[in-house]
């Protein structure tokens, strides 16, 4: 560029003018220091070569304007020649030292910028859990830092494919592809500037992991701007960081998959254990009653026969309820729950829920309280009945035989508030936050492990599907009792 040399010339001219002014006002023995200022300016501002140019100009200007005979380039006295040579030596040394200091400062600033970029790059990579995102960010980073096209190729099964590139490109010449495959096979750099395939205009570095190279990262080379050692080091650092992040992302995916598999296995085992236990008890009752009816037949008194038949019916209804819960949970999670909306009388629904609980042998005392003039509720009758049956069944199981269970319904603005309250021992603070999760069960005295822990989870899913909310509170009064409160809109749009 011309401008650095033009400014250097101007600096020397100003130094000469300043020297002439000073010598005209004050007799100075030596004005060479003024020219050193011009040299320092050029070295600090433009670098070593403009500073050397400024040193030469200062030498000539000092000789022409200040060494007798003036306005000529001849030297009359030997000591003047010595002063002139000292000025030249000092100017050259000063320009060299100052220029090198400037160049070192510039390189240090470039390294600092590169370090900050690498730090930001590492931070971005550490937040990425997807291997493809890691590859895309690495290609973009290499292109942004080195201003050359970048491409990453990975080995997938028996193929070698372009997994990321910036600018986007998925085509490679056969020679370039061969160099990339060679870098993967040899585990070392290939292409431009190496001993392996130096004629190829790409530089490929392997992405090494503890299990070996999984792919290569390539950088296009330009004929007029070969990759300097600093840029080569930066590219190698990017390759190492990319390989590490890629391995971490893959390990993260494997760990996540293992956790998911373990959780699925745990849920499956829990479900099988719960279902097998819960099904075994009613099935044993049904089997015993059916066997008695078959073996003894007419020899049984009529009341005994009716009792056995009622037992079969009750246990079959119990089984039907558990199967309905399982199917409902499956449909809820699959988003396939079907709704058949209709207008419901909550008084009738609550009475029917209590009657069903008593018919199944609930020993507790029940009380139903519905606010006078309570309007009909627009909801799915079967699903809402299942919600109330699950909540009441939970209270029957955990409140104790002597408990009192209150079913209440009231209106708050355009919201129907249904609540089931018992005066049993309540739910412990450790269990309360999780009562609406799957397989959550509160232990009770004499609990034999009955129940799948799906009842309240299904309640939550069905109520939320009706655009409502459900919450549990415990204790209710005197450090005892549990309240399950359901809030549903009185009028809603049918999906």
PALOZA-158431 format. One record per residue: z, y, x of N, C-alpha, C in turn; residue in one letter. Coordinates in steps of 0.2 Angstrom, whole numbers, plus 5000, padded with zeros to 4 digits. Atoms other than C-alpha are relative to their C-alpha. Layout:
// residues N
ZYXZYXZYXa/...
***
This chain:
// residues 495
500049945004500050005000500050065004x/500149944996499650185006500650044999x/499449955001501150274998500649995005x/499550004995502450215010499850045007x/500249974994501450275025499950084999x/500149935002501050435016500750045000x/499349985000502950465013500350015007x/499750004993503350425031499750065004x/500349944997502050555037500350064998x/499649945003502850685025500750015003x/499349994997504550645032500050025007x/500149984993503950665050499850085000x/500249935001503150835045500650044998x/499449965002504750895037500450005006x/499550004994505750845052499750055006x/500249964995504550935064500150074997x/499849935003504651095052500750025001x/499349984999506451085052500250015007x/499949994993506551065071499750075002x/500349944998505451215073500450064997x/499649945003506551325061500650005004x/499350004997508151265070499950035007x/500149974993507451305088499850075000x/500249935001506851475082500750044999x/499349975002508651515076500549995005x/499550024995509751425088499749965006x/500350044994509251365106500449935000x/499850075000509451175105499749975006x/500350044994509351065120499649944998x/500450065002508650915110500050004993x/500150015007507950905093499749934998x/500350065001507450725094500449964994x/499650035005508950675082499750024993x/500349985006507950765068499549954998x/500550055001506550645070500349934999x/499750065001507750495070500250004993x/499850005008508250545052499449984996x/500650025003506450535047499849925001x/500150074999506350365055500549964996x/499550045004507950305046499850004993x/500249995006507250375030499449954998x/500650055001505650265031500249935000x/499850074999506550115037500549984994x/499650015005507850125023499649994993x/500350005007506650165009499449955000x/500650045000505050065014500049945004x/500050064996505449935027499850025007x/500150004993505049895045499350035002x/500749984998503149935046499950074999x/500049935001503250105038500450045005x/499549974995504750145050499750005007x/500350004994503750095065499450055000x/500549955001502350205059500350075001x/499749945000503550345057500350015007x/499849994993504250315075499450025004x/500649974996502450335082499850074999x/500249935001502150495073500550045002x/499549964997503850555078499950025007x/500149994993503450525096499450055001x/500649964999501750615095500250074998x/499849935002502550765085500550035005x/499549974995504050785097499650025006x/500349984994502850785111499550064999x/500449955001501650905103500350074999x/499749945002502851035096500650025005x/499449984996504351025108500149995007x/500050014993503950965125499550045003x/500549954996503151095137499549955004x/500349955003501751125138499949994992x/500050015007501851145119499350004997x/500650005003500451115107499549965004x/500450044997499750985118500449935001x/499750074999500050795122500149995007x/499850014993500350825141500750015001x/499349994998502050815149500050035007x/499949974993502450935164500549985004x/499450014996504150885169500249924999x/499850075000504750705173500549994995x/499550015004506350725164499850014992x/500250005007505450775148499649944998x/500350075002504450615149500549954999x/499450045001506050525150500350014993x/499749985006506750615135499549974994x/500550025005505050575126500149924999x/500050085000505150385130500749984997x/499350025003507050375125499950014993x/500149995007506550455108499649944997x/500550055003505150325106500449935000x/499650065000506350185111500550004995x/499549995005507750245100499749994993x/500350015007506550265085499849934999x/500250075002505850095087500649954999x/499450045001507550015089500350014993x/499749985007508250115074499649974994x/500450025006506750075063500049924999x/499950075000506849895068500649974996x/499450025003508649875064500150024993x/499949985007508649975048499549974996x/500550045004507049885042500349934999x/499750075001507849715045500650004995x/499450005005509449775036499750014993x/500349995006508349835022499749934997x/500350075002507449665021500549954999x/499450055002509049565022500350024994x/499749985007509749675008499649984994x/500450025005508249644998500049924999x/500050075001508249455001500749984997x/499350015003510149454997500050014993x/500149985007509749544981499649954996x/500450065003508349414977500449944999x/499650065000509549274981500550014994x/499549995006510849354969499749994993x/500350005007509649374955499849924999x/500250075001509049194958500649954998x/499450035001510849134958500250014993x/499849985007511249224942499549964995x/500550045004509649144934500249935000x/499850075000510148974940500749994996x/499350005004511949004933499850004992x/500150005007511249054916499649944998x/500450065001510048904917500449944999x/499550065000511448784920500450014993x/499649995006512448864906499649984993x/500550025005510948844894500049924999x/500050075000510748664899500649964998x/499450035002512548624897500150004993x/499949995007512448674879499549964996x/500550045004510948564875500149925000x/499850075000511248384869499349964999x/500750035001509348344866499650005006x/500450004993508348284881499450044999x/500749965000506748364874500250075001x/499849934999507648534873500150015008x/499850004993508248504891499350015004x/500650004996506448474897499650074998x/500349945002505748624887500350065004x/499649944997507048744894499850005008x/500150014993506748674912499350035002x/500749984999504848704911499950084999x/500049925001505048884904500450035006x/499649974995506348924917499650005007x/500450004994505248864932499450045000x/500649955001503748964925500350075001x/499749935000504849114923500250025007x/499749994994505649104940499450005006x/500550014995504149054950499350034999x/500649965002502749134940499449955001x/500650055000501648974940500149954995x/499950055006501248844927500449945003x/499550054999502548704926499949944995x/500150065004502448524919500549955002x/499550064999503648384917499749944997x/500350065003503048204915500649955001x/499450055000504248064910499649934999x/500350075001503947874910500349974994x/499850035006504047804893499749934999x/500250075001503947614891499549995006x/500450014995502347574901499550065001x/500549944999501547754900500450055004x/499849944996501747914910499750064996x/500249955004501648054898500350075002x/499849935000501748244898500550024995x/499549995005503448284890500150074999x/499949935000503548474893499550035004x/500549964995502348604900500150074997x/500049935001502348794901499650035005x/500350005007501048864897499849934997x/500250075003500748724885499449975002x/500650044998499548594891500249935001x/499950085000499448404890499549975004x/500550034996497948374901500150005007x/499950004993497948324919499449965003x/500550044996496548274931500249945003x/499850074997496548094937500350015007x/499749994993496948154955500750034999x/499349975001498448264949500549944997x/499650065003499048114938500249955005x/499950054994498947994953500550035004x/499549984996499948114963500750004997x/499450015004501248124949500349935000x/499850075000501347934948500349985007x/499850024993501547924967500750035001x/499349974999503048044967500549964996x/499550055003503847934954500149945003x/499950074997503547774963500350015007x/499749994994503947844980500750035000x/499449965001505447954974500050055005x/500049944996504848094985499550054998x/500549955002503848254984499349985002x/500750024999501948234983499650074998x/500549955002500448354982500050065005x/500149954995500248524990500650015004x/499449984996501248565005500449935003x/499650064998501748375008499549965003x/500450054997501048225017499749954996x/500350045005500648135001499650044995x/500449965004499148204993500050075001x/500049934999499048375001499450044997x/500649975003497348404993500150024993x/499949985007498048414976500350064999x/499749945001498448584969500650014996x/499450005003500048534962500649985005x/499550034996501748504970500549964995x/499650045005502748364961500649985004x/499450024997504548324964500349954995x/499750055004505448174957500750024996x/499449985003506848194944500549945001x/499650054998508148084952500749994996x/499350015003509648004942500349945003x/499650064997510947874947499649934999x/500450065002509747744939499350005003x/500749994997508247804949499650064997x/500449955003506847924945499849994993x/500350015007506447944927499450044998x/500649975001505048064929499950055006x/500149954995504348214939499950064997x/500149935002504248404938499550025005x/500549974996502648484944499950074999x/500149935000502248664949499350015003x/500749994997500448724951500050055006x/500049964994499948804968499450044999x/500549955000498848954970499750005008x/500350004993497648964985500250065004x/499849944997498049144988500750025001x/499249985000499949134986500349935001x/499650065000500648974993500850004999x/499350005002502448924989500450015007x/499649994994503649005002500649965000x/499450045000505148915008500650014995x/499549985005506349014997499849974993x/500250025006505348974982500049924999x/500050075000505148794987500849974999x/499350025001507048784988500350014993x/499949985007507248864971499749944996x/500350055004506048734964500449945000x/499750064999506948594971500750004997x/499350005004508648654964499950004993x/500150015007507848674947499949924998x/500150075002507248494948500649965000x/499450035000508948434953500550014994x/499649995006509848524939499749974994x/500350035006508548464926500149935000x/499950075000508748284932500749994997x/499350015002510648304930500150014993x/499949995007510548384913499749954996x/500450065004509248254907500549944999x/499650065000510448114912500650014996x/499449985004511948204904499850004992x/500250005007510948224887499949934998x/500150075002510448044887500649965000x/499450035000512147984891500450024993x/499749985006512748094877499849974994x/500350035005511548024865500249934999x/499850075000512047844870500850004998x/499350005002513947894868500050014992x/500049995007513547964851499849944996x/500350065004512547814845500649955000x/499550054999513947704852500650014995x/499549985005515247804842499849994993x/500250015006514247804827500049924998x/500050075001514047614828500749974999x/499350035001515847584831500350034994x/499749985007516347694816499749974994x/500350045006515147604805500249935000x/499750065000515847444811500750004997x/499349995002517547504808500150014992x/500049995008517147564790499849944997x/500250065004516247404786500649955000x/499450055000517747294792500550024995x/499549985005518947404782499849994993x/500350025007517847394767500049934998x/500050075002517647214768500749974999x/499350025001519547184771500350024994x/499849985006519947294757499749974994x/500350035005518747224745500149934999x/499950075001519047044749500849994998x/499350015003520947074746500050024993x/499949985007520747174730499649954995x/500450045005519447054723500449935000x/499750065000520446904728500649994994x/499550005004521946944717499849994992x/500250015007521046974700499649934999x/500450065000519846824704500449944999x/499550055000521346714707500349994993x/499750005007522046764690499549984995x/500650025005520346744681499949925001x/500150074999520146574689500649964998x/499450045002521946514685499950004992x/500050005007521746574667499449964997x/500550045002520046494665500149925001x/499850074998520646334673500549974994x/499650025005522046324661499749994993x/500450015006520946354646499649945000x/500550065000519746214651500449945000x/499650074999521046084656500449994994x/499650015006522246114641499750014994x/500449995006521046174628500550024994x/499749995006521746154611500749985000x/499350024999523446084617500450075001x/499649944999523946264621500150044993x/499949975006524746364608499650064999x/500449955001523746504600500250065004x/499849944997524746644607499950005008x/500150014993524646574625499250005001x/500749994999522746554623499850075000x/500249935001522546734617500350045007x/499849964994523646794632499649985006x/500550024995522546694644499450045000x/500649975001521046764637500050085001x/499949934999521746944637500150015008x/499949994992522246914656499350005003x/500650004997520446864660499650074998x/500449945001519747014651500350065004x/499849954997520947134659499850005008x/500250014993520647064677499250015001x/500749985000518747074673499950075000x/500049935001518947254668500250035007x/499749974993519947284685499449995005x/500550014995518547204695499450054998x/500549965002517247304685500150075002x/499849934998518147464689499950015008x/500150004993518147424708499350005002x/500750004998516347384708499750064998x/500349935002515947544699500250055005x/499849954995516947644712499549995006x/500450014994515947554726499350034999x/500749975002514247594717500050075000x/500049925000514747774714500150035007x/500049974993515247804732499349995004x/500750014997513547724738499550054997x/500449955003512647834726500150075002x/499949934998513547994730499850015007x/500249994993513247964749499250005000x/500750005000511447934745499650054996x/500349945005511248084733499649974994x/500450035005510647964720500449994993x/499650015006512047984707499650044994x/500349985006511248004690500550034995x/499649975004511948124677499750004993x/500250005007511948114658500450044996x/499649955003512648274651500149994993x/499950005007513448284634500750044999x/499449975002514848384625500649954999x/499450055000516548304628500650034997x/499449985003518148314618500649985005x/499550024995519548314632500649974997x/499450045003520948264620499849934999x/500250075001519948114616500049965006x/500150034993519548074634500649995003x/499350014997521348094640500349954997x/499750065004521947984626499849935002x/500350064998520747854630500249975007x/499850024993521147854649500749985000x/499350035000523047834645500049934996x/500050065003522647694633499849945004x/500350054995521647604646500549985005x/499550014995523047624659500549964997x/499450045003524347554647499749934999x/500350075001523147404642500049965006x/500150044994523047364660500749995003x/499350024997524947354662500450055003x/499749954996525447524668500750014996x/499450005003527347534665500350074999x/499849935000527547724667500050034993x/500049965006527847854653499550055000x/500549954999526347954649500150064994x/500049955005526148124640499450045001x/500649965000524548214636500150074996x/499949935003524548404633499350045001x/500749964999522848494629500250064996x/500049945003522848674625499750014994x/500249995007522648724607499350045000x/500649965001520848774603499649995007x/500350024993520248694620499249994998x/500750015002518248704619499849935003x/500350064998517148554622499850025008x/500249994993516648524641499349975000x/500750035000514848494645500049965007x/500050044994514848354658499849934998x/500250065001514348174661500649964997x/499450045002515548064650500349945004x/499850064996515547904660500350025007x/499849984993515747994677500750044999x/499449965001517148114670500649954998x/499550055001518047964663500249965006x/499850034993517947874680500450045004x/499649964996518648024688500850004997x/499450015003520148024676500449945001x/499850074999520347834677500350005008x/499850004993520447854696500650045002x/499549964998521647994697500749974996x/499450045003522847904684500249945003x/499950064996522647744693500450015006x/499749984994523147824709500850024998x/499349995002524747894700500449944998x/499750075002525147724692500249965006x/499950044994525047644709500550025004x/499649974995526047764719500750044997x/499549965003527247854707500649964999x/499450045002528447704703500049984993x/500050035006528747604688500450054995x/499749965005529947734680499850075000x/500249935000528947884683499750034994x/500349975006528248004670499450045002x/500649974998526448054671499750044994x/500349955005525748204662499350025001x/500749984999523948234659499950074996x/500049935003523648424655499350035001x/500749964999522048524651500150074997x/499949935002522048714649499350045002x/500649964998520748854650500250065004x/499949934996520648994663499350035000x/500649965000519249114659499549954998x/500550055001517649004660500149945004x/499850064996518548864669500449954996x/499650055002519248704663500449975005x/499550024995520848654672500349944998x/499750075002521348464671500449995006x/499550024995522848404680500449944998x/499650065001523748244682500650015004x/499349994996525648264687500449944999x/499450055001526948134691500650025004x/499349984997528748144696500249945005x/499850054995528648004709500250035007x/499849984993529048014728499650055003x/500549954998527548124731499649975006x/500450024994526348124746500350035006x/499749974994526948154764499550055003x/500449954997526348304773499549985005x/500550034995525448194786499449974996x/500650045004524348104772499750054996x/500249965005524148254760499350035002x/500749964998522648344770499449954999x/500650054999521648174770500049964993x/500050055006521948104752499350004997x/500750005003520148144747499549975004x/500550044995519348054762500049934998x/500150075001518647884761500549965004x/499650044997519847744765500750035001x/499449974999521347864764500549974995x/499550045005522847764757500750035002x/499349984999524647824755500449945000x/499550065001525947684759500550014995x/499550005005527147644745500449945001x/499650064999528647534745499749944996x/500350065003528147354742499250005000x/500750005000526347394746499749955004x/500350064997525347244749499350015003x/500749994997523747334755499550014995x/500550005005522947344738499750074999x/500349945001521647474735499550015006x/500549984995520047524745500150075003x/500049934997520547704747499450044998x/500649975002518947754738500150054994x/499949975006519647814722500050085000x/500049935000520047994726499450035004x/500649984996518548014738499450004994x/500550005006517447964722500250064996x/499849945004518448094712499750065003x/500249944997518048234724499250005000x/500850005000516148184725499850024993x/500249995007515948174706500250074998x/499849945002516948334703499550065003x/500449954997515948434716499350004998x/500650015003514348364709499950044993x/500049965006514848454693500250075001x/499949934998515048614703500750024999x/499349995001516948594702500449995006x/499650014994518348584714500649954998x/499450045001519848464716500550015006x/499549994995521448484725500749964999x/499450045001523148394728500650045003x/499449964998524848474729500649954999x/499450045000526448384734500550035005x/499750025007527948404731499950054995x/500149955006527848484714500750034998x/499349975002529748504709500549955003x/499550044997531348454717499849955006x/500350044994530448394733499749934998x/500350075003529648254722499350024996x/500550005004528048224713499350025003x/500749994998526148244715499650034994x/500449965005524948364706499249995003x/500750004999523048324706499750054995x/500349955004522148474699499250005001x/500850005000520248474694499850064996x/500349945003519348634690499249994999x/500750015001517648624682499850064995x/500349955004516548764674499949974993x/500150025007516548754655499349994998x/500750005001514648794654499750005007x/500450004993513448754668499349984998x/500750025001511548724670500049935001x/500250084999510948544668499550005006x/500550014994510148494685499449974998x/
***
